[in-house]
């Protein structure tokens, strides 16, 4: 269940969090080049749009030349017809420039929306293939921000800055050439600020890149808090924690605001330099040019053309800071996107699956056994990837055989590794050493698709999706299941309540299924597990949220299902244990005993204490008052 979020650590610390990899020293250009595979299919339209924008910009630079002709010619000669002709030329050039920019925008709109959609689809598909361990480490808000905000930044970059970095670069080069051709002395005056502007850009780029990365990470943090607050709204209201949650949000929001203000200060600094120095240079050129016109060294038309060209270059020069800022944000977004895309996915095929490490003691892989040898754990050892060095493994030396058609209950104190063991069968986690076989086949030799068509899982914490009841249940089938299978699964799970919902089994259950009670969600999750008639069934305490009467009805129906299924059932209550043919006792990551319920009650004191509810005594070795009364233990016997 989502919990309240009360951040206390400094969110600028990237090194302590898996979703904050160390910033790569790769340049922005090299980072952005990773977008090429997505851009390549639409490159013709983008290159055409860029070429059109360059032409449009150059058309704009022709206008000052027309002005020079107009002033030195028809105006100086007092030729009205020539003035009207010059005005017509200016009008046509303005229309041509506007039309060309409009065509450019039309060309890029559709392909760039396609690029964004493809990148988002690839990211989502990749997230589905990443192992559970990855999702355990990463905050969901960080993943959401990469699939939304970051991709929006990339689309904006491809639509505008990427093109206009080229267009403005060409415009500046052509414009400077025109100014130098008009008068090289005035041209040199205007070029004086170039060196300090370039130095400012270099310094700005690195500083802004760091702040942009920090801001985008903090957006992910804020997204996480909002998501947790929405999903955990019942907890927040139930415990009256809305003030602390609002305080946590306000702190993160304030931190993000501070980072955004740092970005604004950096932008203000570079714009102050980029705008002020060229303006001063243009002013100096105006004064010097006016003196030279008065001295007869320069024509008025030439001065007007020169100043018009310089003013036409104001936007390309002034936009350098804005373009660099957006480029750095896009590079950061690209880096964050590929941090997820570069994460190693689960191997799609069995042949590429993980193999036991040398010296693991698992021995050579046996050939596929005969049909019907059941589920076996062969010396299975598992350690979580992020476990501290030197810590004991979560599971160590698990040898267990569940025969075909047999149901085995897995019992143990809290933290003994029961859920971890069940997660290894569908390969939600990979064994560190040893192997698991289904009917003699090592599960790593199967593709995950094949494995998960044979193994169905019902988790203790049921997860439902924003879909109808029927869609949630039939998710456990291979696609061929129909109404009959749905009705059977609902009957097994005692989930006929679904027919009483407003639209029956077509009722939308809402996000996380929170419109239903815990017991109802758990029964639908159980129906999802049995609807596909799996050969192997893994049930992680599937009846914990049910009342006594419903539990008894579900158990009676499950007994009929378990006759034809090989099942491993995590159990905490004697009533659930009695569903199984045999029981395995898991203690401190090892199988301590295997037998029937009655045998273990008679011969294993640890098991008897667990069944009497004395888990604390089992875990610590110290007696705990209370527990199941002796009469109930005798009834369980």
N, C-alpha and C positions, 0 to 999 in steps of 0.2 A: 504494500500500500504506500502511496506517496507520503512523504514526511515533510514537515515544515523545514524551511531552509533558513539558516541563520549564519551567513557567511561571516567569518572573522578574519580570514587570512588576506594578505595583500594579493589582489588578482593580477598584479603585474609579474608575479613569480611564475615563470613558464616551466621551470625545471621540475617542479614537483607533481605535475599533472600530465597524465597520458595524452589528454587532448590539447596539450600545449607543447608540441615538439620544439626542440631548439631551432631557432630561426636559421634558415639556410643562408649562406653567404652568396648564393647564386644571384647574379644580377637580375634586374627587372626584365631585361630583354630576354635572357635565357629562360627565365621562368615563364614569361608570356608565350614563348615559342612552343610550350607544351600544349597550347590550345590549337596548334596547327591541324592535328587530325580531325578536329571538329569543324574547323574553318575550311579545310580543303574542299569538301563537297560543294561549298557555295563561293569558292574563291573567284570564279569568273564574274559573278554579280558584284562582289565586293571590290575587285580590282577595277571593274568597269565604273562603279560608283566613285571610286577614288580618282580615276582618270577624269571623269566628268567634273568632279569637284575642283581638280587642278585647273581644268580648262576654264571653269566658271571664275575661279580666283584670278587667273591671268586675264580674262576678259575685263574684270574690274580694274586691273592695272593699265588697261588701254585707255580708260576714261581720262586720266591725267594727260596723256599724250594728245587726246582730242581737245582738251582744254587749252593746251599750249598752242595748238594749231588755231583754235578759235580766237584766242587773245592776240597772238602775234599776227594773225591773218585778218579775218573778217572784222574783228573789233577794231584793230589798229587801222584798217583801211576803211572803216565806216561802211561796211557792206552788209545791209540788212538781210539780203538773201543768203549770204554765207553764214550769218548768225543763226538763221532758222535751220539751215542745213546742219550746222554743228549741233544744234539742239536736238534735231532728229537723230543724229548719230548717237548722242548721249542717251536718248530715250531707248533706242534699239539695244544699245549695249546693256542698259539697266534691265530691260526685259529679258534679254538673253541670259544674263547672270542669274536672275531670279528663277527662270525656267530650268536652267541647268541644275541649280541647287535643289529645286523641287523634284526633278527626275532622280537625283542622287538619293534623296530621302526615300523616295518610293522604291528604289532598287534595293535598299538595305533592310527595309522593315521586315519583309517576309523571311528572308534567309536568316536573319539574326534571331528572330523568334524561334526558328527551327533549330538553330545552334543551341539556344538556351534549353529548349525542350529536350534535345538529345542528351545534353550534359546532365540534366536533372533525371532523365530516365536511366542513364548509365549509373549515376550515383545511387539511385534507389535500388537498382538491380544488384549493384555491388554490395550495398548494405545488407541485402537479403542473404548474400553468400558469405558474409564475414562470420567468423566463429562467435559463439556466445561470449567467449572471453573478451573479445573486442568490445562488445556492447556493454559488458560488465564494467569496463574501464572508462568508457566515454560517456559524458553527460549528453542526454538526448537533445538539450537545447543547443549544444555545440553542433550536433549533426543537422538539426533543423536550420540553423543559421547558414550553414554551408550550402544547403539545398535551396535556400530562398534568397536571403540578402546578398550572399556572395555571388550567386549566379545573376542576380539583377545587376550588380556592379559590373560583371563581365559583359553582359549584354549592352549596357550603357557605354562601356569602354569600346567595344567593337563597333558600335553605331556612330560614336562621335570622336573621342580622342584619338583612336587608332588611325582613322582617316585623316583627321585634321592635323595630327602631328606631321604627316606627310604633306598635306596641302599647305599648311602654314609654313613649313620648311621651304617648299618650292616657292611659295609666294614671297617670302623674305629674300631668298636668293635672287629671284627675278626682279623684285622691287629694288633691291640694292644695286643690281646691275643697271636698272633704268636710271636710278638717281646718279650713279657715277657717270653714266653716259651723258646725263644732262649737265652736270657740273661736278668734277671730281673733288674740288675743294670743299663744297658743301657736303658732298657724300662722305668725306673723311670726318667732318665735324659730327655728322649723325652717327658714324660708326664708333666714335670714341667710347660710348658706354658698353660696347659689346663685351669687353673683357670682364669688367666687374659683374655684369649680368650673368655671364657664363659661370663665373666662380660661385656666385650666389646659388645658381641652379644646382651645381654639384653638391654643395653643402646641404641645401634644402632636401635633395633627393634622399640621402641617407637618413637624416633626422625624421623626415616625414614618413618614411617606410616603417621605422620602428613604432611611431605613434599610431599609424594606420593599422598595423598588426594588433597592437594592444586594444585599440577601439573595437575592432571586429571580434576579437576574443571576448571582450566585455559584453558585446551584443549577445553572443552565445550564452554567457552567464545569465544575462537578464532574461533571455528566452527560456532558459531552464527554470528559473524561479517562477515565471508566469505559468509555464506548463505544470510544474509541481503544485502551484496554488490552485489551478483549475481542477486537476485530477484529485487533489487532496482536500477539496473544499469541505467535505464532510468532517474530516479530522480537524481542520482549522476552526470550523464553526463549533464542532463538538467540544473542543478544548478551549474555546475562546481565544485562539491564538492569532486573530486577525490583526491585532496591533503589532505583534512581533513580526508577523509576515510582512506587513506594510513597512515596518522599519527596515527589514532586510532588503525589500525592494527599493526603498528610498536610498539606502546606503549604496546599493549597486548602481542605481540610477544616477546618484550624485557622482560616483566614481567615473561612470561613463561620460557624464557631463563635463567633468574636469578634463578627461582625455580629449573630448571633442573641442574644448576651449584651447587646449594645447595645439590641436590641429589648426584651429582658427588663427592662433597667434603666429604659427609658422607661415600660414598662407598670407596673413597680413604683412609679415616681414618681406616675403619674396615679392608680393605685389607692390609694396612700397618701393622696392628697389627697381623692379621691372617697369613700373609706370613712371616713377619720378625721373630716373636718369634719361630715358628716351625723350620725355617731354622737355627736359632742360636742353637736350641736344637739339631738338626741333626748334625751340625758342632761339637758341644761339644761331642756328642756321637761318632762321627768319631775319634776325637782326643783321647778320653778315650779308645775306642775300639782298636785303633792302638797300644796304649801303652800296653794294656793287651795282644794283640797278640804277641807283641815283648817280653813280659815277659812270654809267654807260658801259660797264663791263659785262652786264648780264641783262638779257631781255626780261620784261615783265612776264611774258608767257612761260619762259623757262623757269622762273622762280615759282610761278603758280603751279606748273606741272611738277616741279620738284617737291614743293610742300604738299601738294595733293597726293603724290606717291607716298611721301613720308607719313601722312595722316592715314592713308589706306593700309599702311603696315602697322598702325597702332594696335588694331585688334589681334593680328597674328602674334605680335610681340607681347601684348598684355596677357594673352591667353596662355603663355608659356607656363606660368605658375599653376593655372587651373589644369592644364593638360598634364603636367608632371604629377600633380596631386592625384588626379584620376588614374594615371598610369600606375602610380605606386599602390593605390587602393586595389586596382585590378590585379597587379602582380601579387599582392597579399591574398586577395580572394582566390587567385589561381593556386597559390601555394597551399592555402587551407583546403581547397577542393581536392588537390592531389595528395594531401596527407591522408585523406580517407581512401581515395582511389588506389593509392599505392599499398595500402594494408593488404596483407596476404590473405587470400580467400580460402575457403575450404575447397579441397581438390574435388572436381566434379566427377572424376572417375576413380574406381577402386585401384587401378594400377598405379595411380599417382598418390595413393593414400600414404599416410605416415607408416613407417616400418619400425619395429622395435630396434632400439639402439644396440650396437654391438656390445656383447657381454651382459645383456639383460637377463639371460638365463631362460629365455622363452623357448629356445631350441628352434629347429627348422620348422617351417610352416607345413602342417600336414595336408595331404590332399583332401579335397572335399569329401566329407563323410557321407554316410547313407542318409537318405531322407528320414527325418524324424529322430534326430539325436538331441533335439531341444536346444536350450540356451545354456552355454557354458562360459565360465570365467576361468582362464588359465593363468595363474600367477599374476593377476592384474595389479599394477601399481600406478598410482596417479598422484601427481603433485601439481597444484595450481601454478601457472606460469609466473604469477607475480608474488608467489610465496617467498618469505624471507629466506636467504641462504642458510642452510643448516637446519631449517625447521623440518619436523617429521612430515612425511607425505600424508595426504588426506586418506589414501587407501594404500595398503601394503600387503602384497601376497594374497590377493583374493582368489581362492579356488572354490568354485560353486557350480553345481550342475542342477539345472531345472529340466526335468524330463519332459518329453512331448506330452501335451495335454495336462501337465501338472501346474498347479498354482502354488507359488511359494511366497510366504509372507516374510518381509524383511523388517526386523525389529531391532531397535537400539536406542540408546539415550540420545538426547539432543546433542548434535555436533559429532555424532559417531561416523557420519559419512553416508547415510542412507540415500539422501537425494543426489549426492555426487555419484554414487554407484549407479543409480537409475539413469542419470544423464549420460553415462558412457555408452549405453546400449544403442540409442539413436544417434550417437556420435555428436551430441551437443558439446562434449569435450572429448579430446583424444587421450587414450591411455598413454602413460609415460613409458611403461614397459608391460610385457605380457600380451595377451590377446583375448578377444571375445569372439565366440563362434555361434552362429545360428545354423542348426542342422549341419554342423561340421564345417561351414564356410566362415572364414575369418571376415569379420564385418568390414575390415579395411580393404578387402578385395572386391567389395561391392561399391557401386556408385551410391551416393547418398540418396538419390531418387529411388533406387531399387530397395535400399535398406529401409527407407521410411515408408515404403508401401507395405512392408512386412511387419513393421513395428509401429504400434500406436501408443500414444502417451496421454495420460490425464494428470495434470499437475495439481498440487495442493492449492495453489493460488490460481484459480481459473481466469483466463483472459478471453474476453469476448470482443468482437470488433463492431464497428458502426455499420451493421448490416442486419438483415432479418434473422429471426431465429433459425429458419430453415437453412439459410446460407451459412450461418455459424456452425450448425451441426454437420451439414454435408461437406464442410471443409475437410472433414476427416475421411472422406471417401475419395476414390480415384476419378470421380467425374461421371461415372456410370450410375451412381446411386439415384434412386427416384423416390417418390412419395412412400412406397412400401418400406424401403430401408429406413427412411426418416421416421415413420411411425414405429417401426420395431425398435430403433435406437431410443426414441423418446419413452417407449414403454419400459425398456430395460432400465433406464435412468430414472424412472418414475417422474418424468418431466411432462406429463400430460397437461400441466398447468399452462403450457404454451398455447393450447387450443382455446383457453379462456382469455387470452390477451386480446386487445381491441381488434387487430387484424389477424388473429390466429398466429400461425407459424410465419406469416409474412410481416409480422410486427417488427419494426426496427427497434433493436434493444438499446441503441445509443452508445456513446463512447464508453469503452471499458465495460459495457453492460451494467452501468451503475444504476439504471432504472429498475433493475431486478435485485432481489435479495441475494445474500451470499449463498444460501442453499440452492436457490434457483440457478445461479451462475454455475455452481459446482455440478449440478445435475446436467445442465446443457453441455458442460465440458466433458462429462462422462459419456453422454450420448455421442458427442463428436468422436470420442476414442473408440467406441464400439460400432459405429455405423458402417465402417468399411470391412467388418468381419476380419480383423487382422489375425495373422498366425501367432504373433507375439504381442502381448499387452503389458504395458508398464503403467502401474497406477501408484501415484505418490499421494498416499493418504487421501483418497478421493471422496471420502464420506465425512470429513471432519466438520463440515458446516451443517450437517443434516440433523434434524431432530430424531429422537429415538424411533418413532413409528415409521417415518420416511426411510430412515437408515435400514430398518428391518425389511421393508418392502424392496428397497434397492438391492440389498444383499440377496434376497430370495431370487430376484430376477438375474442378478450377476452370476449366481451359481449355475444357472442354465447356460449362460454365455461361456463361463470358464471351463465347461466340460470339453469344448472343442478348441480351446486356446491355451497356449503356454503363457503363463502370467507371472510377473514379479510385482508384488504388492507391498508398498511401504505401509506399515500399520502401527498405530499407537494404542489401539483399544482392543480388548479381547474379542469383541464382536466382529471386528474387521479381520483379526487373526484367524477366526474360525472359518472364514471363507476359503482359506488355503489348505492344501493337502499337507504341506510341511512348512516349517519355520526356520529361518536362518537368523541367528543372533549376531549382530555386528557391534563390536566394541573396539573403540580407539583405532578404527580403520582396518580391523581384521575380523574374519569370521571366527567367532568364539565357539559356536555350537550350531548343529543342524539336527532337526528332528521334528516330530509332530508336536503339536501344542501340548498335549497331555504328557508326552515324554519329557519335554523341557521343564514343564511345571514340577515334575517329580524329581528330576535329576540336576537341574541347573538353578541354583539360588539366585544368580543374577537375573535370569529370565523371570523368575517368580517375583522378584522385587519390581522389575519393570511392569509386569502385568498388574501389580498391586498399586502402581502409581508412584513408587518410591524412586523416581529417576534421579533425584538429588543424591540419595544414598548410593545409588549405583555409580554415579559419576564421581563422587568425592570420597566414598568409603565411610562417610559419617551418617549415622542414623538420622532420619527426618521423621518427626511426628506426623500422624495422619496417614493418608494413603487409602487404598481400597480396604474396606472392612474384611476381616478374615472370612466371614460367611460368604462374601461375594467372590473371594478367591476360590473358596471351595466350590461355589457354583460354576466358576469358570473351568475348574478342573473337570 
